[in-house]
Amino acid sequence: MKNSEYVIEQYRGNKLVRSFTPTGDKAYPWSMKVNGKRYLRTNGWVLSKVLPTLVEGSRFTTKAVPAFKVEGD
């Protein structure tokens, strides 16, 4: 599994709160979309937002979805 193959989405309830899309840039490998705006982010920053949501009882649900449509879908 490579970063470039997935988009990370975070939900609160059923509402999409933010998403992280790979950019291919070495300095800022992620683009975060929140409230209709995009921000470039580092791996460390993204991990600081994703890891706490993976514990039981978190208000957020984090999903990794394929960045590109898979053939046959």
C-alpha positions as CSV (number, residue, x, y, z in Angstrom):
1,M,0.0,0.0,0.0
2,K,1.4,3.4,-1.1
3,N,0.3,6.8,0.0
4,S,-0.4,7.7,-3.6
5,E,-3.0,4.9,-3.9
6,Y,-5.3,6.2,-1.2
7,V,-7.2,9.2,0.0
8,I,-7.8,9.5,3.8
9,E,-11.3,10.7,4.8
10,Q,-12.4,11.7,8.3
11,Y,-16.0,11.8,9.3
12,R,-17.9,13.0,12.4
13,G,-21.1,11.0,12.4
14,N,-22.0,10.8,8.7
15,K,-20.5,14.2,7.7
16,L,-17.2,14.4,5.9
17,V,-15.0,16.7,8.0
18,R,-11.7,16.6,6.1
19,S,-9.8,14.6,3.5
20,F,-6.2,14.1,2.8
21,T,-5.0,13.5,-0.8
22,P,-1.5,12.6,-1.8
23,T,0.4,15.3,-3.8
24,G,3.6,13.6,-4.9
25,D,5.6,16.5,-3.4
26,K,8.4,15.5,-1.1
27,A,8.2,18.5,1.2
28,Y,4.4,18.5,1.5
29,P,3.2,15.0,0.5
30,W,-0.4,15.6,1.5
31,S,-3.2,18.1,0.5
32,M,-5.8,18.6,3.2
33,K,-9.3,19.7,2.1
34,V,-11.5,21.2,4.8
35,N,-14.4,23.6,4.5
36,G,-13.8,23.9,0.7
37,K,-10.2,25.0,1.1
38,R,-7.0,23.1,0.4
39,Y,-3.8,23.2,2.5
40,L,-0.5,21.4,2.0
41,R,0.6,19.2,4.9
42,T,3.6,17.1,6.0
43,N,3.5,13.4,6.9
44,G,3.9,14.3,10.6
45,W,1.1,16.7,10.6
46,V,-1.3,14.3,8.9
47,L,-0.3,11.5,11.3
48,S,-1.0,13.8,14.3
49,K,-4.6,14.2,13.0
50,V,-5.2,10.6,11.9
51,L,-3.7,8.5,14.7
52,P,-5.9,9.9,17.5
53,T,-9.0,9.0,15.5
54,L,-8.0,5.3,15.4
55,V,-8.7,4.7,19.1
56,E,-11.9,3.3,20.4
57,G,-14.3,6.0,21.5
58,S,-13.1,8.6,19.0
59,R,-15.7,11.1,17.7
60,F,-14.2,10.7,14.3
61,T,-14.2,7.8,11.8
62,T,-11.2,7.6,9.5
63,K,-11.4,5.7,6.2
64,A,-8.8,5.0,3.5
65,V,-10.4,4.9,0.1
66,P,-8.8,4.2,-3.3
67,A,-7.5,7.4,-4.9
68,F,-8.4,6.1,-8.4
69,K,-11.3,4.1,-9.7
70,V,-10.3,0.4,-9.7
71,E,-11.0,-1.5,-13.0
72,G,-14.1,-3.6,-12.9
73,D,-16.0,-1.3,-10.5
